[in-house]
């Protein structure tokens, strides 16, 4: 080869080697300057090389990586799935792309970070396996945005669930339980609902207090079995908390009390006593939030939330969510407590207007029952009466004011008083109803149905008149029960319609059953079907005590959610005394 040819050959070699050198130089810069962490592991999955980006991500130098497994490098990351994926890529050669990993590294041991991990197998030109390469991209910010979005969706779902699950019935205890159950486990590990005892008694003033407060525990819920529930006041218990306790401060100020990181001194202000504080510490309670239950400007109680297993402390967003839940529940609780108060008043008034049994009635055994409706607005219209008259006679009355609530109960009381007065005048039953009709016409548009009967034990006769009421049932000894075919008449208060009396002959052991429509009327069954059911239950009643028959009828014909009250009166004819 001539000198010129040799020179040209050397030039071609230099030109051919320049791209390779450039490629090697670019590869080195690509690895060292990449913001993505890169690693090479051998066939035992031990680190062989890492780039500077991975050193920064893991907080360890290249020397600390080489020769070690990923589990040794990242003890605060769940590496079991990563190691399994590495072996799978090594054995199959199928790459793994964009595996999501969350955890903590030595670079930031106090906060969770997120990475997108991809793995692929390294081979030489002839297909011999060298190991596994990994790329690790920090996606923490994206993870935080997605986590916050997911958290917001869960909160919206929780609020939507609360709308459906809280306040399903007008009952204070049930609503408190619903609130506690909704809060756990999404918002807290332990939730308690405590009401001010004065509020439950319906005499709490709107102004804030300054001294100790008496609370009644209404609900307690936990996401898992924990000693923290033993530290809480048990449902139904009364407990007094001093003014310096956090729960008391919450109801005094009407504002949430947030303790993101609970310390020993905080536990002493949360727990009811030192023993409870020890239980809370042992349970791992590390964050606390108390939110007032406020409705119509009055603080009713408090929702207390605690976290133990949930590692995140309560934050501002949790406060907003808890306030929203507590506000919804507080309105339902306030409605329920006033509902209960009004209902108790109506029932008390109703019962106070009903008669006690007279000490002695000639020729009669009497059994009676009154059962109020479950709804406040339905209480108050039904009544019965037993009135001793001259000549050993007895007046039996059952009626139903066609209204509801306290006003209906008061109207019933006026009609009962008028009936007792008219009965003393020894009028015929039709005449009594005629006078009651005129009285009712002046009672603010109220009307009422009524059955008025007078039993004469010496003649064994019963004179009876009906003012638009359901027919009474008669059980003759040894014969099937029947509904009496009386002249129906018009309800009291209609005016201008005559009433008619009927006369029955009754024998020893016969039962006369008077009742109001709440015993037999329902929204789902024809009235004829229900009246047949009544007669079926009365068949054989002459062999039972009258009181047992009353209880049987109420148990068989009434449902807990019936929306009408019931007055029931059974008069049994006794044999003549020698």
Beta strands, then each sheet from edge to edge (+ up, - down):
strand 1: 37-41
strand 2: 47-50
strand 3: 96-103
strand 4: 113-123
strand 5: 129-138
strand 6: 190-196
strand 7: 213-222
strand 8: 238-241
strand 9: 257-259
strand 10: 287-295
strand 11: 298-307
strand 12: 364-371
strand 13: 382-388
strand 14: 394-401
strand 15: 448-456
strand 16: 461-467
strand 17: 473-475
strand 18: 482-483
strand 19: 501-505
strand 20: 511-515
strand 21: 566-573
sheet 1: 2+ 1- 5+ 4- 3+
sheet 2: 8+ 7- 6+ 11- 10+ 9-
sheet 3: 12+ 21- 20+ 17- 18+
sheet 4: 13+ 14- 15+ 16- 19+
end
